[in-house]
Structures are given as C-alpha cells and as structure tokens.
Amino acid sequence: MAWFNCGTIDWTAVGSMLSGIGTVVGAGAVFYAAHKGSDTFRQWRRQKNAERRIELAEQILTLAYKVRRAFEGVRSPAIWGGERADLEAQLRESGLISDETPEGTKVTLVEAQAVVTRANYHKNLWDSLLDMMPVAKAIFGDEIEAMLNEFWTLRTKLLQASKRHATFAAKRYPSNEKDLERRFKREAEIQDVIWSGASEDGVDKVADAVNAAVHGLECKLLIIIRSDTSFGL
C-alpha cells in the first residue's frame, strides 16, 4: 500500500494555486456585485421615471379640468350688475364709452370687454398651460402636446371673436337687406364663439372642442395614473 508522503507536496505551488482561485472568486464576486448594483440602479431609475410620468399625468389632467372650468366661466352669457358696472368703468377709463354712447353700442362693448376681462383673470392658468406643453411633449409625445395646444387655440379664437364683436359696435346697420342678412349671420357666428350654449344648429362647437381635448387626455393619461391600481392595466 502506498503511503501519502507529506514531504512531497509543493506548498508554494499549492499556495499560488489557492491564491489564483481566490483572485478569480473575488473578481467574480465583484462582477456579480457590480451587475446586481447595475440592475438595482436600473430598477430604481425605472421606478422614478414611472413615478414622474404618473405625477406629470396628474398635473396635466388637473390643468385640463381647470381650463375647462375657465372656458365655462369666460363664456357664460350672464353678466350681473356688479360685473357690468366694473366693465363699464373699465370702458369709460379707456375712453371707449361715455354718457353719450348709445345703449346698444354700450351693451356690445360691455359684452366684448367681459370676455377679455374674464380671460385675463385666468392669466396664471394660461401661463401654466404654455409651460406644460413642452414638458408634455418631451415625456408623452406630440399627441398630448397637441391636445393641450387645442386649449390655447380655442382661447385665441375666443379673444379674436370678442374683438370682432366690439368692432360691430362702431358700425351702422346696412340698409341693404342682403348686407343686413350677412351682418346678422356674422354676428351670430361670433356670438356662438364667445357665449356658451347651443347655436341654431344645436351645437356648441367651442365647448365640444374643449370636452374632446379633455376626453382625449383622459384616455391617454388615466391609464398611466391608474397603472398601480385595480383600475389600471
């Protein structure tokens, strides 16, 4: 029987081998730790990005609901006594009306001024809308930005209509029946823009456009907001 001879072992070689194994194991551990840390960082980043998207989606929808309320207020056809007095005071201060101004002209100018004053009251909201559009485009793409821009386009259309409404105050009604009919038609078109309520064809195009933009945003963003709830995917 052969006996194991301890004296024949090259302990230096064994030590080198074990050292090499330790180096490989250590390198593997470092690689694993780095890989694991990288995965953890990516997961953390994905989580933060998801949280940011949810937060931004909430902000956009909140803004959209506020804008819809603002349009409803600006386009309300009711002008009560206190508001009318303030509007007349603004027009007098700017020299647009006086005691000699015909009542019909005064009413038209007050209506036009009501739209402008009410819209200006929501200046901070319009500023927030402009600030939100590039952020929305960067995070969610062109479609969300386009829906927000629809609000701005409608606001511009509303203010332009109020200016056109004011210009009619200085114009006399034409004596020609055809021209008179054309003027009434233009005035009706302006009224349909600046005031809420159905037009002769039973449609409120401005309100419908606002609601369509809000609905579009809801379809795109609610699913993001509800992604971590039973309502989401």
ABEGO torsion letter per residue (X at the ends): XBBBBAAABBAAAAAAAAAAAAAAAAAAAAAAAAAAAAAAAAAAAAAAAAAAAAAAAAAAAAAAAAAAAAAAAAABABBBAAAAAAAAAAAAAAGABBAABBAAAAAAAAAAAAAAAAAAAAAAAAAAAAAAAAAAAAAAEAAAAAAAAAAAAAAAAAAAAAAAAAAAAABBBBABAAAAAAAAAAAAAAAAAABBEBBAAGBBAAAAAAAAAAAAAAAAAAAAAAAABAABX
